[in-house]
Amino acid sequence: MDIQRINPTKRWSDVTVFNGIAHFVEVAEQDTSADMTGQVNQIFAQAEEMLASVGSDKSRLLSVTIYVTDFANFDALNVAWEAWLPEGCAPSRACVKVELADPNLLVEMAFVAAAGQQ
């Protein structure tokens, strides 16, 4: 089976699809000075674009790994998360505390989703 790489660079691809499963990672790209809610909402908007690029949507998420720099922001993350997901479509999820490469980033998310027919 072929591996589909969308917008590959030397360091990463925007999305990698294999066997009908899409993998991609998002961080806030527009405003890294935003608070947790602002950064999470940027990530969600970007994720929706990546999902659409592989014929998918947020109801087809399989799992998300969330990396946060401070658990003091956990409640804000959860409020945004619950507002974003359609009822009954929550994927499996892990949330871990980390140090991110850019100190302005508060959160990074790694998504896995069922892709549509390409």
N, C-alpha and C positions, 0 to 999 in steps of 0.2 A: 504494500500500500504506500501511496505517496504521502509525503508530509507537505502541507501547504504552509508557507511562511508569508505573512502579510507585512509589507514594508520592512524587509530585513535590513539590518545594518551590521557593522562588525561586532557590536555588543549585544544586540537583541533584535527581535522581531516584534512588531506591534501585537500580533496574534500568531500563534502556532496551532495548526489543526492537524490532528492525526486520528484516523478511524472514527470520525464524527465528533470528536471531543476537542473543544477549543480551550487554549490556555493563554492567559495574558495578565499583565501586571499594570496597575495604575497608581500614580501619585498625583497630587494637585499640580497642575501645570500652569494655570492662569494666574493664581495669586497665592504664593507660598507664605504670605504674611497673614492669611486668613486664620481664624480660629478653627477648632476641630470641626464644628458644624460646616463652616465654609469649605474646608479642605475635603471633607467627606462628600459634600454635595458636588464639588468639582469632579471627584473620582467617580461618583455615580453617573454624572452626565457623560464623562469619557467612556465609562464601561458600557453604557447604552449604545454609544457610537460603535465601539468594538464589537459588541454583540450583533448589532445590525449588519456589520460588515461580513459576518459569517452566517447570516440568515437566522439569527437567534434573537432572544430577548431575555429580560431578567427573570421571567417565569421558568426559564430553562437552565438556570444556574444549578450546578451540581454541588460545588463546594467553594468556599472563599476562606483564604487564610488572611487574617488581618494583623498587621504589625503596627503597634502603637508605641510612642515614645514615653507616654506618661498615662498610667491608669486613672489619673485624676480626670482625664477626658473620656473615660469609658461610658459614663451616662449619656453624654452628648452624642457619642458614636451610636449607642443603642437607640436613642430617640430617632436619629436620622435613618438608621438602618430599618427600623420597624415601619417608619413612614414611607420608605422607598419601595419595599417589597410588596408584591401583591399577596393578599390573604391566601394562606395555605401553600405558599411557594418558597418558604425559607429553605435554603440549601444547608448542608452540613457546614459548620463554621468553626474555625479555631482563631483565637486571639492571643497574641503573645507580645510581651514588652521587649522592645529592641532599641538600639541606637541606629538611626538611619544616616546614610552618607551625607545628606544635606541637613544641617541642624535646624533649618526652617520648617522642614517637613514634620508633621505630627503623626502621619498615618500613611501606610502603603497597603495595598490590597492585591492579592494574587487570586485570580478568578479561574474557575474551571466550569465550562458550560457545554451542554449539548448543542452542537452546531446544526444548522439547517442544511438542506440540500444545496450544494454549490455546483 
